[in-house]
């Protein structure tokens, strides 16, 4: 069966489904191929960090996830499981605390929204071949032959697409194995946590095991554990009921009784990253592009943020409205972010060793003291939450490359918030002081909004990309007239000649024509 589409996505996890939604929102024909016949209802990857929450809110995707979220103490995240919560409130976010939600529920929300917008999802379709000539790509998947302009691999750390293309996945092997399991307990001891709080209160190390038990409702728990002796175990060794029961007894006492295992798998703390996020007409995102130790709840969040960065750029490229080189900025911006995550999770792996020698124990004590200093805590809170991420974009204004804060606004239509302006997936030209010429006609995909804000947002006018990052800002009308058209043309879309008629000194001459 031959199928044609503009974009084919391999993998229906959070990354692939976020990308499918973004592309469908922009009107791009999208097909998602997923090898599993049905969604696995696993709790894994169940943390939404503050910046990811902000991005989801831009599209109206956060509220349905909050309805499904697990009850959780209002406590910050962690660095290396140290017993000092990270405080995100200095970053001026509406979502300063992590949100706990099973990954499968995140996927369900994303799939519902993506398919409602027109994305197609084909389950039980494992990729069996990938080929391309530089003018598109062909993907075979269990009886399907899909021809697309682009393929995006979101098919996990063992990416089939990556292997078919023969691409290296440089990095290092993990130091050990651990088990992740969704379990049901018929009886519990006093050592079993009763509420979801800071990770340092959920973790134990005793009798040759380390374990973390997270209550997820009723008799259900998410169990993560490892043991000192893993000599006879490989990643593909099946996880048995008795193996889990033995770990629970050893760590939480004989009174803790396992009644059932809903699913279980092994994982490693290997650290790897592809060298290029774009190879011709194939792009990589999520675990297919980078894997690392799961410390700090970074995996799902980094992948979803990959998708938000890539989606609008890929859509603009396909629809012929992108400036030259826009799609290549996906690698330029997101590869350093992935490398940074690999870097700090590697550091956490040392500090979080639950069997530390005296030197590591001393280092943990010193690091915990540092985290109690407001500036050190703020730095790591910004790093782990994603709130401090700033892209290296051209422009002299200090806000360039920073995330746009979700401030309250007052428009002619009434009160609103910054986040409410991005529901259509467009860029937003936000004029807070009336310095943008009233007759200016922005190109397709850019919405001009005049508003007032009681909050000082640091500029009189801002141009904000669809993924919520400022790519231009001005403090006065003269700067706006002199730099706005070129900024739109450079960062977002090829500007129609008529737009310049409203801006003095340009008269339809673009940067490319001047060059």
C-alpha positions in Angstrom: 0.0 0.0 0.0 1.5 3.3 -1.1 0.9 6.4 1.0 2.0 10.0 0.4 2.3 12.7 3.1 4.3 15.8 3.7 5.9 14.5 7.0 6.2 11.0 8.4 7.1 10.7 12.0 8.5 7.4 13.4 7.4 7.0 17.0 4.2 7.9 18.9 5.8 8.8 22.2 5.5 12.3 23.7 8.1 13.8 21.3 6.5 12.4 18.2 3.0 13.3 19.2 3.9 16.8 20.2 5.5 17.3 16.8 2.5 15.8 15.1 0.2 18.3 16.9 2.5 21.2 15.9 2.6 20.2 12.3 -1.2 19.5 12.1 -1.9 22.8 13.8 0.1 24.5 10.9 -1.9 22.6 8.3 1.0 20.2 7.4 -0.1 16.7 6.3 1.4 14.3 8.9 1.5 10.5 9.4 2.9 8.9 12.6 4.1 5.4 12.4 4.2 3.5 15.8 5.6 -0.1 16.0 3.5 -1.0 19.1 -0.1 -2.1 18.4 -1.4 -0.2 21.4 -0.2 2.4 23.9 1.6 0.9 27.0 0.1 2.4 30.1 3.3 3.1 31.9 4.0 5.7 34.6 7.5 6.3 33.3 8.6 9.7 32.2 5.9 11.1 34.4 7.4 14.6 35.2 6.5 17.8 33.4 9.1 20.5 34.2 8.1 24.2 34.5 9.3 25.3 31.0 7.6 22.3 29.3 4.4 23.3 31.2 4.7 26.8 29.8 5.1 25.5 26.3 2.1 23.2 26.6 0.1 26.1 27.9 0.9 28.1 24.8 -1.2 25.6 22.8 -3.9 24.9 25.3 -2.5 21.4 26.0 -1.6 21.9 29.7 -5.1 22.1 31.2 -6.2 18.6 30.1 -3.0 17.2 31.5 -3.5 19.0 34.8 -6.8 17.3 35.1 -5.1 13.9 34.9 -2.1 14.9 37.1 -1.2 12.9 40.3 -1.6 14.7 43.7 1.8 16.1 44.6 3.2 18.3 47.3 4.1 21.8 46.2 7.8 21.2 46.4 10.5 21.9 43.9 12.5 19.4 41.8 16.0 18.2 42.7 19.6 18.1 41.5 21.3 14.7 42.0 18.6 13.7 44.6 20.1 16.0 47.1 17.7 16.9 49.9 17.4 20.6 49.0 14.4 21.5 46.7 15.1 23.7 43.7 13.2 27.0 43.8 11.8 28.2 40.5 9.9 31.2 41.8 12.7 33.7 41.0 12.2 32.8 37.3 8.7 34.4 37.4 6.8 31.4 36.1 3.2 30.5 36.7 4.3 26.8 37.1 7.1 26.8 39.6 6.7 23.1 40.6 7.0 19.9 38.6 3.8 18.2 37.5 3.5 14.5 38.0 1.5 12.6 35.3 1.9 9.1 33.8 3.5 9.3 30.4 0.7 7.4 28.8 -1.7 10.0 29.9 0.5 12.7 28.3 0.5 10.7 25.1 -3.3 10.3 25.2 -3.9 14.0 25.4 -1.4 14.7 22.7 -2.9 12.1 20.4 -6.4 13.3 20.9 -5.5 16.8 20.0 -3.2 15.9 17.1 -5.8 13.6 15.4 -8.5 16.3 15.9 -6.3 18.6 13.9 -5.9 16.0 11.1 -2.7 14.1 12.0 -2.9 10.4 11.2 -1.5 7.7 13.5 -0.8 4.2 12.3 -0.1 1.7 15.1 1.5 -1.7 14.6 3.6 -0.2 11.9 7.3 -0.8 12.6 9.7 0.9 10.3 11.5 -1.8 8.1 13.3 0.4 5.6 14.3 4.0 5.0 15.6 5.4 1.7 15.9 8.8 0.1 17.4 10.7 -2.8 17.7 14.2 -1.3 14.3 15.1 -2.7 12.2 13.3 -0.1 12.3 10.1 1.8 10.6 6.7 1.5 9.7 4.7 4.5 8.5 1.1 4.5 6.6 -0.1 7.6 4.8 -3.5 7.7 3.0 -3.4 4.4 3.0 0.4 4.0 5.3 2.3 1.7 5.2 6.0 2.7 6.6 8.7 0.5 7.2 12.0 2.4 9.1 15.2 2.0 10.6 14.8 5.5 11.0 12.0 8.0 11.4 12.8 11.7 12.8 10.0 13.9 11.2 10.1 17.3 11.6 6.3 17.8 13.6 6.2 21.0 17.1 5.4 22.2 17.2 2.3 20.0 16.1 4.3 17.0 15.4 2.0 14.0 15.7 5.0 11.7 19.1 5.9 13.0 20.3 2.3 12.5 19.0 2.1 9.0 20.9 5.2 8.1 24.0 3.8 9.7 24.5 6.9 11.8 26.8 6.7 14.8 25.4 7.3 18.3 28.6 8.4 20.1 28.8 8.5 23.9 29.5 6.0 26.7 27.9 2.9 28.1 26.0 3.0 31.3 27.5 2.1 34.6 24.7 -0.3 35.6 21.2 -1.5 35.1 18.0 -0.6 37.0 14.4 -1.8 36.9 11.4 0.4 36.3 8.0 -1.2 37.2 4.4 -0.3 37.8 3.3 -2.4 40.6 0.3 -3.0 42.9 0.8 -3.7 46.7 -1.7 -5.6 48.8 0.1 -4.6 52.1 2.6 -2.0 53.0 5.0 -1.3 55.9 5.6 2.0 57.5 8.6 2.5 55.2 6.4 2.8 52.1 5.8 6.5 51.1 2.2 7.6 51.4 2.4 10.8 49.3 4.3 12.2 46.4 6.9 14.7 47.6 10.6 15.5 47.1 12.6 12.7 45.6 15.0 12.6 48.6 12.0 11.4 50.8 11.1 8.7 48.3 14.5 6.9 48.0 16.1 4.2 50.2 19.3 2.2 50.1 19.6 -0.9 52.2 20.5 -4.6 52.1 22.4 -4.2 48.8 19.6 -2.5 47.0 18.6 1.1 46.2 15.0 1.8 45.5 12.5 4.6 44.9 8.8 3.9 45.4 6.3 6.6 44.2 2.6 6.3 45.1 0.4 6.9 42.1 -3.1 6.2 43.5 -4.8 3.5 45.5 -2.6 0.3 45.6 -0.5 1.4 42.6 3.1 2.5 42.8 6.0 3.2 40.4 9.0 1.3 41.6 12.6 2.0 40.5 15.3 -0.2 41.9 18.8 -1.6 41.4 21.1 -3.9 43.3 24.8 -4.2 43.8 25.2 -7.6 42.0 24.0 -7.3 38.4 26.7 -9.6 37.0 24.2 -12.1 35.4 21.7 -9.5 34.1 21.5 -7.8 30.8 19.1 -5.1 29.6 17.0 -7.6 27.8 16.8 -10.1 30.7 13.1 -10.4 31.6 12.1 -8.8 34.9 10.3 -11.4 37.1 7.6 -11.1 39.7 9.9 -12.7 42.3 12.7 -10.3 41.5 10.5 -7.3 42.2 9.0 -8.9 45.3 12.5 -9.6 46.7 13.5 -6.0 46.2 10.4 -4.8 47.9 11.0 -7.1 50.9 14.7 -6.1 51.2 14.1 -2.4 51.1 10.6 -2.0 52.6 10.3 -5.0 54.9 8.5 -8.3 54.9 5.2 -6.5 55.5 5.3 -5.0 52.0 3.5 -7.5 49.7 3.5 -7.4 45.9 0.1 -8.3 44.5 0.7 -7.6 40.8 3.0 -6.2 38.2 1.4 -4.1 35.4 4.6 -3.7 33.4 8.4 -3.8 34.0 11.5 -3.1 32.1 15.2 -2.5 32.5 17.1 0.7 31.7 20.7 1.9 31.8 22.3 5.2 32.4 24.1 5.3 29.1 24.9 8.7 27.7 24.8 9.3 23.9 24.0 11.9 21.3 23.8 11.9 17.5 26.3 14.2 15.8 23.7 15.9 13.6 20.0 16.4 14.3 19.4 16.8 10.6 20.7 14.5 7.9 19.2 15.6 4.6 15.5 15.1 4.7 15.7 13.1 8.0 15.6 14.8 11.4 16.0 13.4 14.9 14.3 14.4 18.1 13.9 13.1 21.6 15.6 9.9 22.7 16.4 9.1 19.1 18.8 12.1 19.2 20.0 11.9 22.8 19.9 9.6 25.8 21.2 10.1 29.3 20.7 9.0 32.9 17.1 9.7 33.9 18.1 11.8 36.9 16.2 15.0 37.2 13.3 14.1 35.0 14.9 15.5 31.8 14.1 13.0 29.1 10.4 13.6 28.2 10.9 17.4 28.7 13.9 17.7 26.4 12.1 15.7 23.7 8.9 17.7 23.9 11.0 20.9 23.7 12.8 19.5 20.7 9.4 19.1 19.0 8.3 22.7 19.9 11.5 24.0 18.4 11.3 21.9 15.2 7.5 22.0 14.5 7.1 25.6 13.3 10.3 25.6 11.4 9.5 22.4 9.5 6.0 23.7 8.7 7.3 27.0 7.5 9.9 25.2 5.3 7.3 22.9 3.8 4.9 25.8 3.1 7.5 27.9 1.4 7.5 30.8 3.8 10.7 30.1 5.7 13.8 32.3 5.4 16.9 30.6 4.1 18.4 28.2 6.5 15.6 28.2 9.1 15.3 24.4 9.3 19.1 24.1 10.0 18.7 26.3 13.1 16.9 23.3 14.7 20.3 21.5 15.0 22.1 24.7 15.8 19.8 25.5 18.7 18.8 22.1 20.1 22.0 20.1 19.8 23.8 22.3 22.4 20.7 21.9 24.7 21.0 18.1 24.4 24.7 18.3 25.1 24.1 20.4 28.2 21.6 17.9 29.5 24.1 15.0 29.0 26.7 17.1 30.8 24.7 17.9 33.9 23.1 14.5 34.2 26.6 13.0 34.1 27.5 15.2 37.0 24.4 14.1 38.8 25.2 10.5 38.3 28.3 10.9 40.4 26.6 12.9 43.2 23.6 10.7 43.3 25.5 7.5 43.9 23.5 5.8 46.7 26.6 3.8 47.7 29.1 6.7 47.8 32.7 6.4 49.0 33.9 9.0 51.6 35.0 11.4 48.9 31.6 11.4 47.1 29.8 11.7 50.5 31.8 14.7 51.3 31.1 16.2 47.9 27.4 15.7 48.4 27.5 17.5 51.7 29.3 20.5 50.2 27.0 20.6 47.2 23.9 20.5 49.4 25.3 23.5 51.3 25.8 25.3 48.1 22.2 24.6 47.0 21.0 26.4 50.1 22.6 29.6 48.7 19.9 31.5 46.8 22.0 32.3 43.7 23.3 28.7 43.4 19.8 27.3 43.9 18.4 29.8 41.3 21.0 28.7 38.7 20.4 25.0 39.0 16.6 25.5 39.3 16.8 27.4 35.9 18.9 24.6 34.4 16.8 21.7 35.5 13.4 23.4 34.8 14.4 24.7 31.4 13.4 28.3 32.5 16.9 29.7 32.0 17.4 28.4 28.5 18.4 31.2 26.1 19.0 30.6 22.4 22.0 32.3 20.8 20.1 34.5 18.4 21.4 37.5 16.5 20.3 40.8 18.0 21.5 43.4 20.5 18.5 43.6 22.8 19.1 41.8 26.1 15.8 39.9 25.7 16.8 38.3 22.4 16.8 34.5 22.7 15.1 34.5 26.1 11.7 32.9 26.9 8.7 35.2 26.9 7.1 35.6 30.3 3.4 34.8 30.6 2.2 38.2 31.8 -1.3 39.6 32.1 -2.3 41.8 29.2 -5.1 44.3 28.4 -6.2 44.4 24.7 -9.1 46.2 23.0 -10.9 42.8 23.2 -10.4 42.7 27.0 -7.9 41.1 29.5 -5.8 38.2 28.4 -2.4 36.6 29.0 0.6 36.3 26.8 0.2 32.5 26.6 -3.3 32.9 25.1 -1.9 34.6 22.0 -0.1 31.5 20.8 -3.0 29.0 20.4 -2.8 29.0 16.6 0.9 28.3 16.6 1.8 31.6 15.1 4.6 34.0 16.0 3.4 37.2 17.8 4.5 40.8 17.3 3.5 42.3 20.7 3.3 46.1 20.7 3.1 47.4 24.3 3.8 51.1 23.7 2.3 51.9 20.3 5.7 52.0 18.5 4.8 49.5 15.7 3.4 51.3 12.7 -0.3 50.9 12.6 -0.3 50.1 8.8 2.3 47.4 9.0 1.2 44.1 7.4 3.1 41.2 8.9 3.5 38.0 6.8 1.5 34.8 7.2 2.2 33.1 10.5 2.8 36.3 12.4 0.0 37.9 14.5 0.3 41.6 15.4 -1.2 42.4 18.9 -1.4 45.8 20.6 -1.7 45.5 24.4 -0.9 47.1 27.7 0.7 45.3 30.6 1.1 46.4 34.2 4.2 44.2 34.3 7.4 45.6 33.0 8.3 43.1 30.2 11.7 44.8 29.4 10.8 46.2 26.0 8.3 48.4 24.2 7.7 45.8 21.5 8.7 42.2 21.1 8.7 39.6 18.3 8.1 36.2 19.8 8.5 33.0 17.9 5.8 30.3 17.9 7.9 28.3 20.5 7.7 31.3 22.9 11.2 32.7 22.6 11.9 36.4 21.9 13.8 36.9 18.6 13.6 40.7 18.4 12.8 43.5 20.8 12.9 47.3 20.7 12.6 50.1 23.3 11.7 52.9 21.0 10.0 53.7 17.6 13.2 54.6 15.8 14.7 51.2 16.6 11.5 49.5 15.7 11.4 51.2 12.3 15.0 50.4 11.6 15.2 46.8 12.6 11.8 45.1 12.7 11.3 44.1 9.0 14.8 42.6 8.8 14.2 40.7 12.1 11.0 39.1 10.7 12.7 38.3 7.5 15.7 36.7 9.3 13.9 34.7 12.0 10.4 33.8 10.9 9.3 34.3 7.3 10.1 35.8 4.0 8.5 39.3 4.2 6.1 40.4 1.5 7.2 43.6 -0.2 4.0 45.4 0.9 4.9 45.1 4.5 7.6 47.7 4.2 5.4 50.4 2.9 4.4 51.1 6.5 7.9 51.4 7.8 10.1 54.4 6.9 13.5 53.9 5.3 13.0 50.4 3.9 10.6 50.7 0.9 10.5 46.9 0.2 14.3 46.2 0.3 15.1 43.0 2.2 18.3 42.0 3.8 18.9 39.5 0.9 18.3 42.2 -1.7 20.7 44.5 0.0 23.3 41.8 0.2 
